[in-house]
Amino acid sequence: MVAGVLSCAGGNPRPCPPLGRDGHHHHPALGSGGEERETMTTETTDAPDAPAPAPASTSDYQPPATQEDLDRIIEARIARERAKYQGHDEYKAKAAKYDEAQEAKKTAEQKATERITALEAELAAERLAGARARIAAEHHLDADLLAGATEEELAAHAEKIAAAIKAAAPAPTAPVVPGEGRGQVSTPHTDWLRNKLSQH
C-alpha cells in the first residue's frame, strides 16, 4: 500500500502514517527542541442530513360552530354569486325587447308579402276571366262551360266542346216539293206537309 503525501509543519512533505486502532492518523510532530512528537489528526465525516420539518398547515378553515355561523357563511356565498351576475336581468330585458322588435319586423314583412301575393292572385284571376270570355265567344259557347287554369287549357276545352256539339247535330234536310222526288223516303214531317197541301 502506498502511503499518501501530506503537508506537515514547516511545509515539508512526508509520508502519511498508517491508521491507528482508533481509526485516526497519528502524525509525528516537532517538539520545542526539534524532536518529533505524535499528533492525532481526526478525519471528519459529513453527518447525515436531518429530515426536513413537515410544512405547517396553511388551511385556516374552521367548521361553523353554530347554526348562525353556518347561515352567515351561506349568505356570504349567495351574495358573492349575486355579485357575479349583477346586471344580468337588465341584459335579459334588453334581449327580450330586441326579440320583440325582430318579431314585429318579421310580422310586418309577412303581412306585406301576403298582401302582394293576394294582389297577384287577384290579377291572375281577372286575366283568366277575360281569356275565358274571349275564347267562349270565338267558339259560340257559354263562358261557364269552359274550365281551365290557363288560357291554353281554356282554348283546348273550348275546341273539344265545339267538336262534340258539331258531331251531335243532325244533318240538315232539303225541303220537300209535292210531285217531285219520287221514291223519297217519307218522314212524319213530310207526311204532315203533304197532308196539309192536299187539303187545299
C-alpha positions in Angstrom: 0.0 0.0 0.0 1.4 3.4 -1.0 1.1 6.0 1.7 -0.2 9.4 0.7 1.9 12.5 0.9 0.8 15.0 3.5 1.9 18.6 4.0 3.3 18.7 7.6 4.5 21.5 9.7 7.1 23.7 8.0 5.8 22.8 4.5 8.0 19.6 4.1 6.2 16.7 2.6 6.4 13.4 4.4 4.7 10.1 4.2 1.3 9.7 5.9 1.5 7.1 8.7 -1.0 4.2 8.8 -4.2 4.3 10.7 -4.2 3.7 14.4 -6.5 1.4 16.4 -8.9 4.3 16.9 -9.2 4.8 13.2 -7.2 8.1 13.1 -3.9 9.0 11.5 -1.2 9.8 14.1 1.5 12.2 12.7 4.8 12.8 14.5 5.2 16.5 15.3 8.2 18.5 16.3 8.5 19.5 19.9 10.0 22.6 21.3 13.5 21.0 21.0 13.0 20.0 17.4 12.1 16.4 18.1 9.1 14.8 16.5 6.1 14.1 18.6 3.0 12.2 17.6 -0.1 14.2 16.8 -3.6 12.9 16.1 -5.5 14.0 13.0 -9.2 13.3 13.1 -11.0 12.6 9.9 -14.2 14.5 9.6 -17.2 12.9 8.0 -20.3 14.5 7.0 -23.2 14.0 9.4 -26.4 12.6 7.8 -28.9 15.2 6.8 -31.7 15.7 9.3 -35.2 15.1 8.0 -36.9 18.3 6.7 -39.6 19.5 9.0 -43.1 18.9 7.8 -44.7 22.1 6.3 -47.1 23.7 8.5 -50.7 23.5 7.5 -51.8 26.6 5.7 -55.5 25.8 6.0 -57.2 28.2 8.4 -60.7 26.7 7.8 -62.7 26.3 10.9 -66.0 24.5 10.7 -69.0 26.5 11.8 -69.7 26.1 15.5 -73.3 27.1 15.4 -76.2 27.3 13.0 -75.9 31.1 13.0 -72.3 30.8 11.7 -73.4 28.4 9.0 -76.2 30.8 7.9 -73.7 33.6 7.7 -71.4 31.5 5.5 -74.2 30.6 3.2 -75.5 34.2 2.9 -72.0 35.4 2.1 -71.6 32.8 -0.6 -75.0 33.8 -2.1 -74.0 37.4 -2.1 -70.9 36.6 -4.0 -72.8 34.7 -6.6 -75.3 37.5 -7.0 -72.5 40.0 -7.5 -71.1 37.8 -10.3 -74.5 38.1 -12.2 -75.2 41.7 -11.4 -76.9 43.4 -14.3 -78.0 40.0 -15.8 -81.7 40.9 -15.5 -81.0 44.2 -17.4 -79.3 42.4 -20.3 -82.1 39.8 -20.3 -84.7 42.6 -20.6 -82.8 44.2 -23.5 -82.6 40.9 -25.3 -86.3 40.3 -24.9 -87.1 43.8 -26.3 -84.8 43.1 -29.3 -86.6 39.8 -29.9 -89.9 41.5 -29.8 -88.7 44.2 -32.3 -87.4 41.5 -34.6 -90.7 39.6 -34.4 -92.7 42.8 -35.1 -90.5 43.5 -38.1 -90.9 39.9 -39.3 -94.7 40.2 -38.9 -94.8 43.4 -41.0 -92.8 41.8 -43.7 -95.1 38.8 -43.7 -98.1 41.0 -44.0 -96.6 42.8 -46.9 -95.7 39.5 -48.6 -99.3 38.2 -48.1 -100.8 41.4 -49.5 -98.6 41.2 -52.6 -99.5 37.5 -53.0 -103.2 38.3 -52.8 -102.9 41.1 -55.4 -101.1 38.9 -57.8 -103.7 36.1 -57.4 -106.5 38.7 -58.0 -104.8 40.0 -61.1 -104.3 36.5 -62.4 -108.0 35.6 -61.8 -109.1 38.7 -63.8 -106.8 37.9 -66.7 -108.2 34.3 -66.7 -111.8 35.5 -66.7 -111.1 37.8 -69.7 -109.5 35.0 -71.6 -112.5 32.7 -70.8 -115.0 35.2 -72.2 -113.0 35.8 -75.4 -112.4 32.1 -76.1 -116.1 31.3 -75.4 -117.2 34.0 -77.9 -114.9 32.7 -80.6 -116.4 29.2 -80.3 -120.0 30.4 -79.8 -120.1 28.8 -76.3 -121.2 29.9 -72.9 -118.2 31.0 -70.8 -119.4 29.0 -67.8 -118.9 25.8 -69.8 -115.1 26.3 -70.1 -112.7 25.0 -67.5 -109.0 25.5 -67.1 -106.3 27.3 -65.1 -104.6 28.8 -68.1 -105.5 30.4 -71.4 -104.2 27.3 -73.2 -106.3 25.0 -71.2 -109.4 27.1 -71.8 -108.8 27.1 -75.6 -108.3 23.3 -75.7 -111.5 22.8 -73.7 -113.5 25.1 -75.9 -112.3 23.2 -79.1 -113.3 19.9 -77.5 -116.8 21.1 -76.7 -117.3 22.7 -80.1 -116.3 19.4 -81.8 -118.7 17.4 -79.6 -121.6 19.7 -80.4 -120.9 19.6 -84.2 -120.8 15.8 -84.1 -124.1 15.5 -82.2 -126.0 17.9 -84.5 -128.4 16.2 -87.1 -127.7 16.7 -90.8 -129.9 19.3 -92.4 -132.8 18.0 -94.7 -133.8 19.6 -98.0 -137.4 21.0 -98.3 -139.9 18.6 -99.9 -141.8 19.8 -103.0 -145.1 18.0 -103.8 -144.9 15.9 -107.0 -141.1 15.8 -107.0 -138.6 13.5 -105.7 -140.5 10.2 -106.3 -139.2 7.4 -104.3 -138.1 9.7 -101.5 -138.5 8.2 -98.1 -141.4 9.7 -96.2 -141.0 11.1 -92.8 -143.5 12.3 -90.3 -142.6 15.9 -91.2 -143.0 15.3 -94.9 -146.3 13.4 -94.4 -147.7 16.2 -92.4 -146.7 18.7 -95.0 -148.2 16.6 -97.8 -151.5 16.3 -95.9 -151.8 20.0 -95.5 -151.1 20.6 -99.2 -153.7 18.0 -100.2 -156.5 19.8 -98.3 -156.3 22.9 -100.4 
